[in-house]
Amino acid sequence: MPLNFPKLATLSSILLLALAGSAFAQSSGRLSGKITDADGKPLAGVVIVVTNQTSSNVSFKRTGSDGGYSFHLRGGAYRVSVREPYEARFDRGKLTDYGVFSSLICDEKKHCTALENVIVDGGDRKVDFVAVEPDKEPADARTTAKPAAVERREVLDRWRYQFPEYDRYGDKGAQGRDIPFRRGNKWYNPYDRNVLKGDYPVIGNDYFMVLSGVSTTGVEIRRTPSGNNVSSHLPNSNNFFGRPESFSVNETIQLSFEFFKGDTVFRPRSWAIKISPTFSIPNYLNARENGIVNVDVRRGTTRTDTHVSLEDAFAEIKLFNTNDNYDFASIRAGIQPFNADFRGFLYSDNNLGARFFGAFDNNKSQFNVIAFNQLEKDTNSGLNTFHVRRQRVYIANYFRQDFLTKGYTVQAVAAVNDDRGRIHYDENGFLVRPALIGSAREHNVRAYYVGFNGDGHIGWLNVSNHYYFAFGHDDFNPIAGKKTDIRAHMAALELSVDRNWLRFKASAFYASGDKDPTDDRAGGFDAILDDPNFAGGQFSYWNRQGIRLVSTDVGLVQGNSLLPSLRSSKTEGQANLVNPGIFILNAGVDAEVTQTVKAVFNANYLRFMRTEPLEYVLFQPGVRHDIGFDLSLGVVYRPWLINNLTFTFGGSLFLAGKGFRDVYTNKRDNCPIPDFCTGDIVNPSKPQYSLFSQAKFVF
């Protein structure tokens, strides 16, 4: 007989509930006590009301002639009161006798009429108290009551108020795996509350400290086109192209200290300071070819270095509330993180700046206005240095939640990139400003951006849409060899549908290309400092890898970018808007395989929008548009069901298209990697790939 899955699931659920209920029922106890009047005489006939604070089940008992009562209850937390015409008078002085977690509910007449969080967890719990008839109290014991008395819960310490221990399934023998609340916090357990993580104030009731640390360890092996020169590591290497494989290991440790004043619940904090020293120890690379790890070929093929930076160092203060619901306006100054849009298409960085931000209309509207004075970046780790570069970035954005439909947020963005480039060599000795291509000389880029973005869901359809228009000028573009006026576009759209544990995605990305690299118009889109989470994100080969344009000192695409910008460096170079542009089609699936394992599948098709800039730079006519296919698989493993310990594994395969082969192939003389060209047809026998793993521990 075939299995009927719905019936089987229903029977299984009933069985589990029955087992859970029977197990929970094993934890029970007795609540009893004695009710007296104000003179200490027993009160008979008073109705005691006991309410389970989890299930809201209510039990009633009437006191006997001796004023006594008794309840047999399941384990849990209960509220105790009495029914009219009587009113309870619990004694504040006996609060600890009622139980360590108990709290009183008092009205504005200072009468405590109810007792909460009376824990029944086996054995007997005794609660004696006084009850009175308010209408019969002496006049001097009564005050005029307001129509709606305000209840106030009084606790011994609101911040150190503990949850009662709750053994969900009665499985203490199973090492407490199903006990969500338990006594005895441990400072090293991320589930427990402690003063180091800001769960309790360190001074008074509103001064908090947060100490945290993050350790990120990454290992990666990759194959990308790499250059060669007269000092080749192997004498038999081709004249222009060397061995493409490389191996890297990096360890980054970040320690953070944050101190702030505030309530942290509904009201935004009044002020805060935060500092996060970050250490790259070490950063190792084995590139297998000379002249890659350092401009000095005598340094060989390997590099190990360290770096210390500040990724957070700011002070923040709340200026004022914008309404009675704790919407606010604040200012923050110093090194701070900022992302201009939902997916990191325009600007995403930790840098030195001043930010004015806040919210209004019950947090449905939010805004940011920020000015950055950019710090130089360390070449190998990508972390901040302590030197300021001559680049200013100004960004303003506005968010509106529930725009037209609930669950969809829109955003408007305006930005300015004022980059006054001066000569700069990176940590490995390579010239990155100006880019060593075409007519290399110092120049200034002043680019303006306006954008409209949206993210959320419209009914069952998840939507993420983005558009940017760039304009301005570059006073001497090195490829064009003249001043250029900027006119460029970028657009992206992702649609996805959730089906149980699967999310099916389809997306498209477009960045305009420059059709004539020798005229005075720059039509190729380039961002300020992007880090896009799109079309596969960190798992995508094209997005993750920085692919050098061999025989030049610029990159076809920079690491953690989708744009073929022909920049010398994303972090240390200047924006270049004379580039080929790109079009990407993506299909993917995110699968929540288990509670601890998530798999991410993506397939991308990539195509140059214009090839004229490549033909001009490489002196190679006839470059075709197809870049190729990018296939990737990522796995995220959270063994503790939280983000405090995360393992990430990724693998990607890049199948070169005709355009990519044209860029890296000269059939008559050289090929970019061994056996890249075979026979009369350009056919790479060794596809490009990337394999990486990352372990991240957060405390």
C-alpha positions as CSV (number, residue, x, y, z in Angstrom):
1,M,0.0,0.0,0.0
2,P,1.5,3.4,-0.9
3,L,2.4,5.8,1.9
4,N,0.1,8.7,2.4
5,F,2.6,11.5,3.3
6,P,0.1,14.0,4.7
7,K,-1.5,11.4,7.0
8,L,1.9,10.1,8.0
9,A,3.0,13.7,8.9
10,T,-0.2,14.3,10.9
11,L,0.2,11.1,12.9
12,S,3.8,11.9,13.5
13,S,3.0,15.4,14.7
14,I,0.3,14.0,17.1
15,L,2.7,11.4,18.4
16,L,5.5,14.0,19.0
17,L,3.1,16.3,20.8
18,A,1.8,13.5,22.9
19,L,5.4,12.4,23.8
20,A,6.4,16.0,24.5
21,G,3.3,16.6,26.6
22,S,3.8,13.4,28.6
23,A,7.5,14.3,29.2
24,F,6.6,17.8,30.3
25,A,4.0,16.5,32.6
26,Q,6.7,14.7,34.5
27,S,7.8,18.1,35.8
28,S,5.0,19.2,38.1
29,G,4.5,20.4,41.6
30,R,2.2,22.0,44.2
31,L,1.4,25.6,44.8
32,S,-0.2,26.2,48.2
33,G,-0.5,28.9,50.9
34,K,-2.7,30.7,53.3
35,I,-4.8,33.8,52.8
36,T,-5.4,36.2,55.8
37,D,-6.9,39.6,56.3
38,A,-5.1,42.7,57.3
39,D,-5.3,41.6,61.0
40,G,-3.9,38.2,60.3
41,K,-7.1,36.2,60.5
42,P,-7.8,33.4,58.0
43,L,-10.1,34.3,55.1
44,A,-12.5,31.7,53.8
45,G,-14.2,31.7,50.4
46,V,-11.6,33.8,48.6
47,V,-11.2,32.7,44.9
48,I,-7.5,32.3,44.0
49,V,-6.7,32.7,40.3
50,V,-3.6,31.0,39.0
51,T,-2.6,31.6,35.3
52,N,0.1,29.8,33.3
53,Q,2.1,32.5,31.7
54,T,3.1,30.4,28.7
55,S,-0.2,28.6,27.8
56,S,-2.6,31.2,29.5
57,N,-4.5,28.3,31.1
58,V,-6.3,29.5,34.2
59,S,-7.1,27.5,37.4
60,F,-9.4,28.5,40.3
61,K,-9.6,27.4,43.9
62,R,-11.6,28.7,46.8
63,T,-9.9,29.0,50.2
64,G,-11.2,26.8,53.1
65,S,-12.2,27.8,56.6
66,D,-8.5,28.0,57.6
67,G,-7.8,30.3,54.6
68,G,-5.7,27.6,52.9
69,Y,-5.5,26.7,49.3
70,S,-3.6,24.2,47.2
71,F,-3.1,23.6,43.4
72,H,-1.4,20.7,41.6
73,L,0.2,22.3,38.6
74,R,2.4,21.4,35.6
75,G,5.9,22.8,35.7
76,G,6.1,26.4,34.5
77,A,5.8,30.1,35.4
78,Y,2.5,31.3,37.0
79,R,0.7,34.5,37.9
80,V,-1.2,34.6,41.2
81,S,-4.1,36.9,42.0
82,V,-7.6,36.8,43.5
83,R,-11.1,37.4,42.2
84,E,-13.4,40.3,43.2
85,P,-14.7,41.4,45.6
86,Y,-11.3,40.7,47.1
87,E,-8.0,42.2,46.1
88,A,-4.5,40.7,46.9
89,R,-2.0,42.7,48.9
90,F,1.4,41.1,48.3
91,D,4.2,42.2,50.5
92,R,7.3,43.7,48.8
93,G,9.4,42.6,51.8
94,K,8.6,38.9,51.1
95,L,9.4,39.0,47.4
96,T,12.4,36.7,47.8
97,D,10.3,34.3,49.7
98,Y,8.0,34.0,46.7
99,G,10.8,32.8,44.5
100,V,14.1,34.2,43.0
101,F,12.4,35.0,39.7
102,S,9.1,36.4,41.1
103,S,8.0,40.0,40.4
104,L,5.1,42.1,41.7
105,I,2.5,44.0,39.7
106,C,1.6,47.2,41.6
107,D,-0.9,50.0,40.8
108,E,-0.2,53.6,41.3
109,K,-1.7,53.4,44.8
110,K,1.3,51.2,45.7
111,H,-0.9,48.2,46.1
112,C,0.7,45.1,44.7
113,T,-2.3,43.0,43.5
114,A,-0.6,40.3,41.5
115,L,2.5,38.1,41.7
116,E,4.2,37.0,38.5
117,N,6.8,34.4,37.6
118,V,6.1,32.0,40.4
119,I,8.1,29.0,39.3
120,V,6.6,25.5,39.8
121,D,9.3,23.0,38.9
122,G,8.7,20.0,41.3
123,G,8.1,20.0,45.0
124,D,6.0,22.5,46.8
125,R,5.9,26.2,46.4
126,K,4.3,28.1,49.3
127,V,2.9,31.6,48.8
128,D,1.1,33.3,51.7
129,F,-0.4,36.7,51.3
130,V,-3.0,39.2,52.5
131,A,-6.4,39.8,50.8
132,V,-8.8,42.7,51.5
133,E,-12.1,44.0,50.3
134,P,-11.2,47.4,49.0
135,D,-14.7,48.8,49.5
136,K,-14.5,48.0,53.2
137,E,-11.1,49.4,53.9
138,P,-10.9,52.4,56.2
139,A,-10.9,55.7,54.5
140,D,-7.3,56.5,55.5
141,A,-6.2,53.3,53.8
142,R,-7.9,54.3,50.5
143,T,-7.2,56.9,47.9
144,T,-9.2,58.1,45.0
145,A,-8.5,55.8,42.1
146,K,-8.1,57.0,38.6
147,P,-10.3,55.3,36.0
148,A,-7.4,53.4,34.4
149,A,-4.7,52.5,36.9
150,V,-1.3,52.0,35.4
151,E,0.3,48.7,36.2
152,R,4.0,48.7,37.1
153,R,6.1,45.6,37.5
154,E,8.8,45.9,40.2
155,V,11.8,43.6,40.0
156,L,15.0,43.4,42.0
157,D,17.2,44.2,38.9
158,R,15.6,44.6,35.5
159,W,18.8,43.7,33.6
160,R,19.8,40.7,35.7
161,Y,16.3,39.4,35.7
162,Q,16.7,35.7,34.7
163,F,14.5,33.4,32.7
164,P,13.3,30.4,34.8
165,E,15.0,27.1,34.0
166,Y,12.8,25.4,31.5
167,D,13.3,21.7,30.7
168,R,11.3,21.5,27.6
169,Y,11.1,17.7,27.2
170,G,12.4,16.5,30.5
171,D,15.7,15.3,29.0
172,K,18.3,16.4,31.5
173,G,19.8,13.0,31.0
174,A,20.5,14.0,27.4
175,Q,23.0,16.7,28.6
176,G,20.4,19.4,28.5
177,R,20.2,19.8,24.7
178,D,16.5,20.8,24.9
179,I,16.7,23.2,27.9
180,P,16.4,26.6,26.3
181,F,16.6,28.5,29.7
182,R,18.9,27.3,32.4
183,R,20.7,28.7,35.4
184,G,24.4,29.4,35.5
185,N,25.6,31.6,32.6
186,K,29.1,31.0,31.2
187,W,31.0,33.9,29.8
188,Y,32.3,31.9,26.8
189,N,28.9,30.5,25.8
190,P,27.2,32.7,23.0
191,Y,23.8,31.5,24.1
192,D,24.3,32.8,27.7
193,R,23.9,36.4,28.7
194,N,26.9,38.2,30.3
195,V,28.3,41.6,30.9
196,L,31.0,41.3,28.2
197,K,28.4,41.2,25.4
198,G,26.3,44.1,26.6
199,D,23.5,42.1,28.2
200,Y,24.0,43.8,31.5
201,P,25.1,47.4,32.2
202,V,28.6,47.9,33.6
203,I,27.7,51.2,35.3
204,G,24.2,52.0,36.6
205,N,21.3,51.0,34.5
206,D,22.2,52.4,31.1
207,Y,26.0,52.2,30.5
208,F,27.0,49.1,28.5
209,M,30.2,47.6,27.2
210,V,30.5,45.1,24.3
211,L,33.8,43.1,23.8
212,S,33.9,40.9,20.8
213,G,36.4,39.2,18.5
214,V,36.3,37.7,15.0
215,S,38.8,35.3,13.6
216,T,38.6,34.6,9.8
217,T,40.9,32.0,8.2
218,G,40.9,31.6,4.4
219,V,42.6,29.1,2.1
220,E,42.3,29.3,-1.7
221,I,43.8,27.8,-4.8
222,R,43.0,29.3,-8.2
223,R,43.9,29.3,-11.8
224,T,43.8,32.7,-13.6
225,P,45.8,34.1,-16.5
226,S,49.1,35.4,-15.2
227,G,51.9,37.5,-16.8
228,N,55.5,36.6,-17.4
229,N,58.7,38.5,-18.2
230,V,62.4,38.1,-19.0
231,S,63.0,36.9,-15.4
232,S,60.6,33.9,-15.7
233,H,60.8,31.4,-12.9
234,L,61.0,28.6,-15.5
235,P,63.3,29.1,-18.5
236,N,60.9,27.3,-20.8
237,S,57.8,29.5,-20.0
238,N,56.3,31.4,-22.9
239,N,57.4,35.0,-23.5
240,F,54.3,36.7,-22.3
241,F,52.3,34.1,-20.3
242,G,53.4,32.1,-17.3
243,R,52.0,29.4,-15.1
244,P,48.5,30.5,-14.0
245,E,48.0,28.6,-10.6
246,S,48.4,30.3,-7.3
247,F,47.8,29.4,-3.6
248,S,47.0,31.8,-0.8
249,V,46.4,31.6,3.0
250,N,45.3,34.5,5.1
251,E,44.3,34.9,8.8
252,T,42.5,38.0,10.0
253,I,41.7,38.7,13.6
254,Q,39.5,41.6,14.6
255,L,39.0,42.7,18.2
256,S,36.2,45.2,19.0
257,F,35.5,47.4,22.1
258,E,32.2,49.3,22.2
259,F,30.9,51.4,25.1
260,F,27.6,53.2,24.9
261,K,24.8,54.8,26.9
262,G,21.2,53.9,26.3
263,D,18.3,51.7,26.9
264,T,18.9,49.4,23.8
265,V,15.3,48.2,23.7
266,F,13.0,50.8,22.1
267,R,15.0,54.0,22.5
268,P,18.2,54.5,20.4
269,R,21.4,54.8,22.3
270,S,22.3,58.3,23.5
271,W,26.0,58.0,22.5
272,A,28.6,55.3,21.7
273,I,32.2,54.8,21.0
274,K,33.7,51.9,19.2
275,I,37.2,50.8,18.2
276,S,38.2,47.7,16.2
277,P,41.9,47.0,15.8
278,T,42.4,44.4,13.0
279,F,45.4,42.2,12.3
280,S,46.3,40.3,9.2
281,I,48.6,37.6,10.5
282,P,49.8,36.4,8.1
283,N,48.9,36.9,4.4
284,Y,50.7,34.3,2.3
285,L,50.8,33.9,-1.5
286,N,52.5,31.5,-3.8
287,A,52.1,32.7,-7.3
288,R,54.6,30.3,-9.1
289,E,55.9,33.1,-11.3
290,N,58.4,36.0,-10.7
291,G,57.2,39.6,-10.9
292,I,53.7,38.9,-9.4
293,V,54.2,39.0,-5.7
294,N,56.5,42.0,-6.0
295,V,57.8,44.2,-8.8
296,D,61.3,43.1,-7.7
297,V,61.8,39.7,-9.4
298,R,64.5,38.8,-6.8
299,R,61.7,38.5,-4.2
300,G,60.8,35.2,-5.9
301,T,57.4,33.6,-6.2
302,T,56.1,33.6,-2.6
303,R,55.2,36.4,-0.2
304,T,54.3,36.5,3.5
305,D,53.4,39.7,5.2
306,T,51.4,41.1,8.0
307,H,49.4,44.3,8.6
308,V,47.6,46.1,11.4
309,S,44.7,48.5,10.9
310,L,41.6,50.1,12.4
311,E,38.4,49.0,10.7
312,D,36.2,50.7,13.2
313,A,37.2,53.8,15.2
314,F,34.2,56.2,15.7
315,A,32.1,58.1,18.1
316,E,28.4,58.5,17.8
317,I,25.9,60.8,19.5
318,K,22.1,61.1,19.2
319,L,21.1,64.6,18.4
320,F,17.3,64.5,18.9
321,N,14.2,62.4,18.5
322,T,12.0,63.1,15.5
323,N,8.8,61.9,17.2
324,D,7.5,60.3,20.3
325,N,8.1,56.8,19.0
326,Y,11.9,57.1,19.3
327,D,12.6,57.8,15.7
328,F,15.8,59.8,15.9
329,A,18.6,61.7,14.2
330,S,22.3,60.9,15.1
331,I,25.8,61.8,13.9
332,R,28.8,59.4,13.7
333,A,32.4,60.5,13.0
334,G,35.4,58.3,12.4
335,I,36.3,55.1,10.7
336,Q,33.0,53.3,10.1
337,P,31.3,50.8,7.8
338,F,28.9,52.0,5.1
339,N,27.0,50.4,2.2
340,A,25.4,52.8,-0.3
341,D,22.7,50.3,-1.5
342,F,21.2,46.9,-0.8
343,R,23.7,44.8,-2.8
344,G,27.0,46.8,-2.7
345,F,27.0,47.9,-6.3
346,L,28.3,51.5,-5.8
347,Y,30.2,51.8,-2.5
348,S,30.8,49.3,0.3
349,D,33.7,50.0,2.7
350,N,35.0,50.8,6.2
351,N,36.6,54.2,6.0
352,L,37.1,57.6,7.6
353,G,34.0,59.8,7.4
354,A,31.3,61.8,9.1
355,R,27.7,60.5,8.9
356,F,24.4,62.1,9.7
357,F,21.6,59.5,9.8
358,G,18.2,58.8,11.3
359,A,14.6,57.8,10.8
360,F,11.1,59.2,11.0
361,D,7.5,58.1,10.4
362,N,7.8,55.1,12.8
363,N,11.0,54.0,11.2
364,K,9.4,53.6,7.8
365,S,11.6,56.3,6.4
366,Q,15.4,56.3,6.9
367,F,18.2,58.5,5.6
368,N,22.0,58.8,5.5
369,V,24.2,61.7,4.5
370,I,27.9,60.9,4.7
371,A,31.2,62.4,3.6
372,F,34.4,60.2,3.4
373,N,38.0,61.3,3.4
374,Q,39.4,58.0,2.0
375,L,42.2,56.2,3.6
376,E,44.8,54.3,1.5
377,K,44.4,50.5,1.6
378,D,47.0,47.9,2.3
379,T,47.6,46.1,-1.1
380,N,47.7,42.5,0.1
381,S,45.1,42.4,3.0
382,G,42.7,45.1,1.7
383,L,42.6,46.7,5.2
384,N,43.0,50.3,6.0
385,T,46.3,52.0,6.4
386,F,46.9,55.2,8.5
387,H,47.5,57.4,5.4
388,V,44.9,59.6,3.8
389,R,44.6,59.7,0.0
390,R,43.4,62.7,-2.0
391,Q,39.9,61.3,-2.6
392,R,36.6,62.5,-1.2
393,V,33.4,60.5,-1.5
394,Y,30.0,62.0,-0.7
395,I,26.8,59.9,-0.5
396,A,23.2,60.6,0.5
397,N,20.4,58.0,0.4
398,Y,16.8,57.7,1.5
399,F,14.9,54.5,2.2
400,R,11.1,54.1,2.3
401,Q,9.7,50.8,3.7
402,D,6.4,49.3,2.5
403,F,6.4,51.4,-0.7
404,L,3.1,50.8,-2.6
405,T,3.0,47.3,-1.0
406,K,4.0,45.8,2.3
407,G,7.4,44.2,2.3
408,Y,9.0,46.2,-0.5
409,T,11.5,49.0,0.3
410,V,12.7,51.6,-2.2
411,Q,15.9,53.7,-2.1
412,A,17.1,56.8,-3.8
413,V,20.9,57.5,-3.9
414,A,23.1,60.4,-4.9
415,A,26.9,60.2,-4.7
416,V,30.0,62.1,-5.7
417,N,33.5,60.6,-6.3
418,D,36.1,63.4,-6.2
419,D,39.4,61.6,-6.8
420,R,42.4,63.8,-7.2
421,G,44.9,61.2,-8.2
422,R,48.5,61.6,-7.3
423,I,51.4,59.2,-8.0
424,H,51.1,56.1,-5.8
425,Y,52.9,52.8,-5.7
426,D,51.3,49.8,-3.9
427,E,53.0,47.8,-1.2
428,N,54.5,45.4,-3.8
429,G,56.2,48.2,-5.7
430,F,53.7,48.4,-8.6
431,L,52.5,51.8,-9.9
432,V,48.7,52.0,-9.4
433,R,48.1,55.8,-9.7
434,P,48.1,56.7,-12.5
435,A,47.3,53.4,-14.2
436,L,50.2,52.3,-16.3
437,I,48.3,52.1,-19.6
438,G,48.0,54.4,-22.6
439,S,49.1,57.9,-21.7
440,A,49.9,57.5,-18.0
441,R,49.9,60.8,-16.1
442,E,48.3,62.3,-13.0
443,H,44.6,63.1,-13.5
444,N,41.4,63.9,-11.6
445,V,38.2,62.0,-11.8
446,R,35.0,63.7,-10.7
447,A,32.0,61.4,-11.2
448,Y,28.4,61.9,-10.0
449,Y,26.0,59.1,-9.5
450,V,22.2,59.0,-9.1
451,G,20.4,55.8,-8.5
452,F,17.0,54.2,-7.7
453,N,16.9,50.8,-6.0
454,G,14.3,48.5,-4.5
455,D,14.5,45.3,-2.4
456,G,11.9,43.1,-0.8
457,H,8.9,41.1,-2.0
458,I,5.7,41.8,-3.8
459,G,3.4,39.1,-2.7
460,W,5.1,35.7,-3.3
461,L,7.7,37.2,-5.6
462,N,11.0,38.4,-4.1
463,V,12.4,41.4,-6.0
464,S,15.8,43.2,-6.0
465,N,16.2,46.0,-8.6
466,H,18.9,48.6,-9.1
467,Y,19.7,51.4,-11.5
468,Y,22.6,53.9,-11.5
469,F,23.4,56.7,-14.0
470,A,27.0,58.2,-13.9
471,F,28.0,61.5,-15.2
472,G,30.9,64.0,-14.7
473,H,34.4,64.2,-16.2
474,D,37.9,62.7,-16.1
475,D,40.4,65.5,-16.9
476,F,42.8,63.1,-18.6
477,N,41.7,59.5,-19.2
478,P,44.9,57.4,-19.9
479,I,43.2,55.2,-22.5
480,A,41.5,58.0,-24.4
481,G,44.6,60.3,-23.9
482,K,42.3,63.3,-23.3
483,K,39.6,64.8,-21.1
484,T,36.4,62.8,-21.2
485,D,32.8,63.5,-20.3
486,I,31.2,60.7,-18.4
487,R,27.8,59.2,-19.4
488,A,27.3,55.6,-18.2
489,H,24.6,53.3,-16.9
490,M,24.2,50.3,-14.7
491,A,21.1,48.1,-14.1
492,A,20.5,44.9,-12.2
493,L,17.4,42.8,-11.5
494,E,16.9,39.7,-9.4
495,L,13.7,37.7,-9.1
496,S,13.3,34.8,-6.8
497,V,10.6,32.4,-5.5
498,D,10.7,30.5,-2.3
499,R,9.4,26.9,-2.3
500,N,9.7,25.2,1.1
501,W,13.5,24.8,1.7
502,L,14.5,26.1,-1.8
503,R,14.8,29.5,-3.3
504,F,14.9,29.7,-7.1
505,K,16.6,32.8,-8.5
506,A,17.0,34.4,-11.9
507,S,18.9,37.7,-12.4
508,A,20.5,40.0,-15.0
509,F,23.2,42.6,-14.7
510,Y,24.1,45.3,-17.2
511,A,26.9,47.8,-17.2
512,S,27.3,50.0,-20.3
513,G,30.5,49.9,-22.4
514,D,32.4,52.6,-24.2
515,K,32.0,52.4,-28.0
516,D,34.9,54.6,-29.0
517,P,37.9,54.7,-26.7
518,T,39.5,57.6,-28.6
519,D,36.8,60.1,-28.4
520,D,35.9,62.5,-25.6
521,R,33.0,60.5,-24.2
522,A,33.5,57.9,-21.4
523,G,30.5,55.5,-21.7
524,G,31.8,52.5,-19.6
525,F,30.3,52.2,-16.1
526,D,32.6,52.0,-13.1
527,A,31.7,52.2,-9.5
528,I,33.4,54.0,-6.6
529,L,34.3,51.0,-4.5
530,D,31.9,48.1,-5.1
531,D,31.6,44.7,-3.3
532,P,28.5,43.2,-5.0
533,N,26.5,40.4,-3.5
534,F,24.9,39.4,-6.8
535,A,24.9,36.6,-9.4
536,G,26.7,34.2,-7.1
537,G,28.6,36.7,-5.0
538,Q,31.7,35.4,-3.3
539,F,31.2,31.9,-4.9
540,S,31.4,33.2,-8.5
541,Y,34.7,32.9,-10.3
542,W,34.2,36.2,-12.2
543,N,33.2,38.1,-9.1
544,R,35.7,36.7,-6.7
545,Q,38.9,36.6,-8.8
546,G,40.9,39.6,-9.9
547,I,41.9,38.7,-13.5
548,R,44.8,40.7,-14.9
549,L,44.9,41.9,-18.4
550,V,48.1,40.2,-19.5
551,S,50.7,42.5,-21.2
552,T,49.3,45.5,-19.3
553,D,49.4,46.7,-15.7
554,V,45.6,46.8,-15.3
555,G,43.0,44.3,-14.5
556,L,40.3,43.0,-16.8
557,V,38.2,42.7,-13.6
558,Q,39.1,43.4,-10.0
559,G,38.5,41.0,-7.1
560,N,35.0,41.2,-5.6
561,S,33.6,43.1,-8.6
562,L,31.5,42.4,-11.6
563,L,32.8,45.3,-13.7
564,P,35.5,44.9,-16.4
565,S,36.8,48.3,-15.5
566,L,40.4,48.1,-16.8
567,R,41.5,49.6,-13.4
568,S,45.0,49.2,-12.0
569,S,43.5,48.4,-8.6
570,K,40.0,48.6,-7.2
571,T,41.2,49.8,-3.7
572,E,44.2,51.9,-4.7
573,G,43.6,52.9,-8.3
574,Q,41.1,55.3,-9.8
575,A,37.8,54.7,-11.5
576,N,38.1,54.2,-15.2
577,L,35.0,54.7,-17.3
578,V,36.5,53.9,-20.7
579,N,35.9,50.1,-20.5
580,P,34.0,47.4,-22.4
581,G,31.0,47.0,-20.0
582,I,29.3,43.7,-19.4
583,F,26.1,41.8,-19.5
584,I,25.4,38.8,-17.2
585,L,22.6,36.4,-17.1
586,N,22.3,34.3,-13.9
587,A,20.2,31.3,-12.7
588,G,20.6,29.9,-9.3
589,V,19.2,27.9,-6.4
590,D,19.7,28.4,-2.7
591,A,19.0,25.2,-0.7
592,E,18.5,25.0,3.1
593,V,19.6,21.4,3.0
594,T,19.4,21.0,6.8
595,Q,19.2,23.5,9.7
596,T,23.0,23.6,9.7
597,V,23.9,23.3,6.0
598,K,23.0,25.7,3.1
599,A,24.0,25.1,-0.5
600,V,24.2,27.8,-3.2
601,F,24.2,26.9,-6.9
602,N,24.8,29.5,-9.6
603,A,25.3,29.5,-13.4
604,N,26.3,32.7,-15.2
605,Y,26.6,33.6,-18.8
606,L,28.9,36.7,-19.4
607,R,29.3,38.9,-22.4
608,F,31.2,42.1,-23.2
609,M,28.9,45.0,-24.2
610,R,31.5,46.7,-26.3
611,T,34.9,45.3,-27.3
612,E,36.5,48.5,-28.9
613,P,38.3,49.4,-25.6
614,L,39.9,45.9,-25.5
615,E,40.9,46.0,-29.2
616,Y,42.5,49.5,-28.7
617,V,44.4,48.6,-25.5
618,L,45.6,45.2,-26.8
619,F,46.3,46.3,-30.4
620,Q,44.2,43.3,-31.4
621,P,41.2,43.7,-33.8
622,G,38.3,41.4,-33.9
623,V,37.8,40.6,-30.2
624,R,34.5,38.9,-29.9
625,H,31.8,39.5,-27.2
626,D,31.4,36.1,-25.5
627,I,33.3,36.0,-22.1
628,G,32.1,32.5,-21.2
629,F,30.2,30.6,-18.5
630,D,30.8,30.8,-14.8
631,L,29.6,27.8,-12.8
632,S,29.8,27.8,-9.0
633,L,28.8,25.9,-5.9
634,G,29.0,27.1,-2.3
635,V,28.3,25.4,1.0
636,V,27.8,27.2,4.3
637,Y,27.9,25.0,7.4
638,R,26.8,26.3,10.9
639,P,27.4,23.4,13.3
640,W,25.9,25.3,16.3
641,L,22.9,26.7,14.4
642,I,24.3,30.2,15.0
643,N,26.7,32.5,13.2
644,N,29.3,32.3,16.0
645,L,31.0,29.5,14.1
646,T,30.7,29.2,10.4
647,F,32.5,27.2,7.7
648,T,32.2,28.3,4.1
649,F,33.4,26.2,1.1
650,G,33.3,27.3,-2.5
651,G,34.2,26.0,-5.9
652,S,33.8,27.7,-9.3
653,L,34.7,26.7,-12.8
654,F,35.1,29.2,-15.7
655,L,34.6,28.0,-19.2
656,A,36.2,30.6,-21.5
657,G,34.1,32.0,-24.4
658,K,35.4,33.2,-27.7
659,G,35.8,36.8,-26.5
660,F,37.9,35.8,-23.5
661,R,40.1,33.6,-25.6
662,D,40.6,36.5,-28.0
663,V,41.8,38.7,-25.2
664,Y,44.3,36.1,-23.9
665,T,45.3,34.3,-27.0
666,N,47.6,35.0,-29.9
667,K,47.7,31.7,-31.9
668,R,50.7,32.6,-33.9
669,D,53.0,33.3,-30.9
670,N,51.7,32.7,-27.3
671,C,49.0,31.4,-25.1
672,P,48.1,32.6,-21.6
673,I,48.4,29.3,-19.9
674,P,50.0,25.9,-20.9
675,D,48.0,24.2,-23.6
676,F,45.5,27.0,-23.8
677,C,45.7,26.9,-27.6
678,T,45.5,23.5,-29.4
679,G,45.6,22.9,-33.1
680,D,44.0,25.5,-35.4
681,I,41.1,26.2,-33.1
682,V,41.4,28.2,-29.9
683,N,40.3,25.6,-27.3
684,P,41.5,25.9,-23.7
685,S,42.2,22.4,-22.4
686,K,42.6,23.7,-18.8
687,P,39.5,25.7,-17.7
688,Q,40.0,28.4,-15.1
689,Y,38.9,27.5,-11.6
690,S,38.9,28.5,-7.9
691,L,38.6,26.4,-4.8
692,F,38.4,28.1,-1.4
693,S,37.4,27.5,2.2
694,Q,36.9,29.8,5.1
695,A,36.4,29.3,8.9
696,K,34.9,32.2,10.8
697,F,34.7,32.3,14.6
698,V,32.8,35.1,16.3
699,F,32.8,35.8,20.0
